[in-house]
């Protein structure tokens, strides 16, 4: 999923993730924040935080859903998974 600020300067992409053995990890997602076309941050978040973040940004900050669905899961290392918030 991809959401964007009204100014278009900030874009947030959310991806499904998988481990090294191509096992989908259903309770976490990869969040990538892009500011002015440059990657600002990448983090692994819980699915609950993903749902809350999208809802909050669309409802309270008027972010726009770009109708972009990222269907290819992204690889995330075990170390990154263990740092999940």
C-alpha positions in Angstrom: 0.0 0.0 0.0 1.1 3.5 -0.6 -0.1 6.7 0.9 1.0 10.3 0.2 0.8 13.6 2.0 -1.4 16.2 0.3 1.7 18.2 -0.8 3.2 15.1 -2.4 6.5 15.6 -0.6 6.1 12.6 1.8 5.3 9.1 0.5 4.9 6.0 2.7 5.0 2.5 1.3 4.0 -0.6 3.2 5.1 -4.0 2.0 4.4 -7.6 3.1 7.6 -9.3 4.2 9.2 -12.7 4.0 12.1 -14.5 5.6 15.1 -16.0 3.8 13.1 -19.2 3.1 10.3 -17.3 1.4 7.9 -17.8 4.4 5.5 -14.9 4.6 5.5 -13.1 7.9 1.9 -12.1 8.5 2.1 -10.2 11.7 4.7 -7.6 10.5 5.1 -5.2 7.6 8.0 -3.1 6.1 7.4 0.6 6.2 9.4 2.9 3.9 9.2 6.7 4.2 10.3 8.7 1.2 10.8 12.5 1.5 11.2 14.5 -1.6 12.1 11.4 -3.6 14.8 10.2 -1.2 14.4 7.3 1.2 14.2 8.8 4.7 13.7 5.6 6.8 12.9 1.9 6.7 11.5 0.0 9.5 9.6 -3.2 10.3 6.4 -2.6 12.2 3.6 -4.8 13.5 0.5 -5.3 11.4 -1.5 -3.5 14.1 0.8 -0.5 13.9 0.4 -0.6 10.1 -3.4 -0.5 10.3 -3.3 2.3 13.0 -0.7 4.3 11.1 -2.6 4.2 7.8 -6.0 5.0 9.4 -4.5 7.9 11.5 -2.7 9.5 8.5 -5.7 9.3 6.2 -8.3 10.3 8.7 -6.4 13.0 10.8 -3.8 14.3 8.4 -5.6 13.9 5.0 -3.1 11.6 3.4 -4.2 10.2 0.1 -4.3 6.5 -0.7 -2.5 6.1 -4.1 -4.2 2.8 -4.8 -0.8 1.1 -5.2 -0.7 -2.4 -3.9 2.8 -3.9 -3.5 2.2 -7.6 -4.1 5.8 -8.8 -4.0 6.9 -9.5 -0.4 10.2 -8.0 0.6 13.0 -10.0 2.3 13.7 -9.0 5.9 16.6 -10.4 7.9 16.1 -12.0 11.3 18.0 -9.1 12.9 15.5 -6.6 11.4 12.6 -8.7 12.6 13.9 -8.8 16.1 14.1 -5.0 16.2 10.5 -4.7 15.3 8.7 -2.1 17.4 
